Amino acid sequence: SPLISSSQWLQRHGLKRNKLSLSQILSQIGFQHREDYVSTLRKFVASRYADGLFPQYLRVQDGRVYNLTAKKEPILHFVDCLTGAIELYKQRMEWVTSESRQIFGVILESCITIVLDFGTVCRTEFDLCRDGLSMVLSQQVAQLAKFNLIRTAQDLVKWQQKAVPVSEHSVESAVKWLWKLDHMPAISHTSFTEALLEAISDETVEAVYYFTVGDFPKDMKQLLLQKVSNSPYPIHTVSFNAKEEETIIFLKEMSQLTSGRYGKYYYYYMISVLLKDCTDRNM
């Protein structure tokens, strides 16, 4: 499954894991040109027995010289392996930076709750966010086991009481619910705290994704950090169009405090992804 973090992906497909790092390849196709300290000269002197016998490679990082002794076939084998590795890296990069992953990151857990905090967005931005979230639901959440949605508001708006199993019907139902939400800028400064506490009280989930738009009220930061500091689950923050550095620092801090991840995105990402999706569907 591609739903693994990039660090996990590198553990499986990285050059070192597959013995394709530069030092690993050099050790298999040659040997290091040695230097020994000659006490009478009081300096290091490179051995000369291999001079002219083998092609040599200078490793720029540390200045070490390697004598290349391998025949053509093993070298061509490594060329093929590296070409394949480069192609894998390109595919991963294209996958990570495309579609809903470009506007939400990669959802890694099987059971999640997404907390929606639209802040004080205008109607156009509200619809844009819902377009993006619809894509996240149909592309990523559809591959999970359980999910729920909670919207921060004066009175909490929950799609379901607890996370429910993923099915074609439940994903469609969640998208419809999303589009029936009223455009009502947040009035209560404590609504996001209540929504997050409600999300982490659900024992069936593995993580909470906090989708927040714009900047965060300064006077509420410490209260929220206190409230979520003992969260049994990671809280991953998905920050949209935050302009103040203080908001970004705060959201990073909240993620780190709960062993979550932080992602920062902007409207132009969402617009470009949505336009491409429309174009692809109309072709």
TAZICOR-V507695 format. One record per backbone hydrogen bond with DSSP energy under -1.0 kcal/mol. NH is the residue of the N-H (numbers start at 0). CO is the residue of the C=O. E is the energy in kcal/mol with one decimal. If there is no record, write none. Layout:
BEGIN
nh = [NH | NH]
co = [CO | CO]
e = [E | E]
END
This chain:
BEGIN
nh = [3 | 8 | 9 | 10 | 11 | 12 | 13 | 17 | 18 | 19 | 24 | 25 | 26 | 27 | 28 | 30 | 32 | 35 | 37 | 41 | 42 | 44 | 46 | 50 | 52 | 53 | 56 | 58 | 62 | 65 | 66 | 67 | 68 | 69 | 74 | 75 | 76 | 77 | 78 | 79 | 80 | 81 | 82 | 83 | 84 | 85 | 86 | 87 | 88 | 89 | 90 | 91 | 92 | 93 | 94 | 95 | 96 | 97 | 100 | 101 | 103 | 104 | 111 | 112 | 113 | 114 | 115 | 116 | 120 | 125 | 126 | 127 | 128 | 129 | 130 | 131 | 132 | 133 | 134 | 135 | 136 | 137 | 138 | 139 | 140 | 141 | 142 | 143 | 144 | 145 | 146 | 149 | 150 | 151 | 156 | 158 | 163 | 165 | 170 | 171 | 172 | 173 | 174 | 175 | 176 | 177 | 178 | 183 | 185 | 193 | 194 | 195 | 196 | 197 | 198 | 199 | 201 | 204 | 205 | 206 | 207 | 208 | 209 | 210 | 211 | 212 | 213 | 219 | 220 | 223 | 224 | 225 | 226 | 227 | 228 | 230 | 235 | 236 | 237 | 238 | 239 | 240 | 247 | 248 | 249 | 250 | 251 | 252 | 253 | 254 | 255 | 256 | 257 | 258 | 259 | 262 | 264 | 268 | 269 | 270 | 271 | 272 | 273 | 274 | 275 | 276 | 277 | 278 | 279 | 280 | 281]
co = [1 | 4 | 5 | 6 | 7 | 8 | 9 | 13 | 15 | 14 | 20 | 21 | 22 | 24 | 24 | 66 | 64 | 44 | 42 | 37 | 37 | 35 | 33 | 47 | 49 | 49 | 65 | 63 | 58 | 56 | 30 | 54 | 28 | 28 | 70 | 71 | 72 | 73 | 74 | 75 | 76 | 77 | 78 | 79 | 80 | 81 | 82 | 83 | 84 | 85 | 86 | 87 | 88 | 89 | 90 | 91 | 92 | 94 | 97 | 98 | 99 | 100 | 145 | 206 | 147 | 208 | 149 | 210 | 117 | 121 | 122 | 123 | 124 | 125 | 126 | 127 | 128 | 129 | 130 | 131 | 132 | 133 | 134 | 135 | 135 | 136 | 139 | 140 | 109 | 109 | 163 | 113 | 156 | 115 | 150 | 148 | 146 | 144 | 166 | 167 | 168 | 169 | 170 | 171 | 172 | 173 | 174 | 181 | 118 | 189 | 190 | 191 | 192 | 193 | 194 | 195 | 198 | 201 | 110 | 110 | 233 | 112 | 235 | 114 | 237 | 116 | 239 | 216 | 217 | 219 | 220 | 221 | 222 | 223 | 224 | 227 | 207 | 260 | 209 | 262 | 211 | 264 | 243 | 244 | 245 | 246 | 247 | 248 | 249 | 250 | 251 | 252 | 253 | 255 | 254 | 236 | 238 | 265 | 265 | 266 | 267 | 268 | 269 | 270 | 271 | 272 | 273 | 274 | 275 | 276 | 277]
e = [-2.7 | -2.6 | -2.3 | -1.6 | -1.3 | -3.0 | -2.5 | -1.4 | -1.8 | -3.6 | -2.5 | -2.7 | -1.8 | -1.1 | -1.2 | -2.1 | -3.5 | -2.2 | -2.8 | -1.7 | -1.3 | -2.9 | -2.5 | -1.3 | -2.0 | -1.1 | -2.5 | -3.3 | -2.2 | -2.7 | -3.1 | -2.9 | -1.6 | -2.1 | -1.2 | -2.5 | -2.2 | -1.9 | -2.0 | -2.3 | -2.3 | -2.8 | -2.3 | -2.3 | -2.2 | -2.6 | -1.9 | -2.0 | -2.4 | -2.4 | -2.3 | -2.5 | -2.6 | -2.6 | -2.4 | -3.0 | -1.9 | -1.3 | -1.2 | -1.5 | -1.0 | -1.7 | -1.7 | -1.5 | -2.5 | -2.9 | -3.4 | -3.1 | -1.7 | -2.4 | -2.3 | -2.1 | -2.7 | -2.0 | -2.3 | -2.2 | -2.7 | -2.2 | -1.6 | -1.9 | -2.5 | -2.4 | -2.4 | -2.4 | -2.1 | -1.4 | -1.9 | -2.1 | -2.5 | -2.0 | -2.0 | -2.3 | -3.4 | -2.7 | -2.0 | -2.9 | -2.5 | -2.8 | -2.3 | -2.1 | -2.5 | -2.1 | -2.1 | -2.3 | -2.4 | -2.3 | -1.8 | -1.3 | -2.3 | -2.2 | -2.4 | -2.3 | -2.4 | -2.3 | -2.2 | -2.4 | -1.1 | -1.3 | -3.4 | -1.1 | -2.4 | -2.7 | -3.2 | -2.7 | -2.3 | -2.3 | -3.5 | -1.4 | -1.1 | -2.2 | -2.3 | -2.4 | -2.3 | -2.3 | -1.0 | -2.2 | -2.9 | -2.0 | -2.9 | -3.1 | -2.9 | -2.7 | -1.6 | -2.6 | -2.4 | -2.7 | -2.2 | -2.3 | -2.4 | -2.1 | -2.7 | -2.5 | -1.2 | -1.3 | -4.1 | -2.4 | -3.0 | -1.1 | -1.4 | -3.1 | -2.1 | -2.5 | -2.8 | -2.6 | -2.0 | -2.2 | -2.3 | -2.5 | -2.8 | -2.0 | -1.5]
END
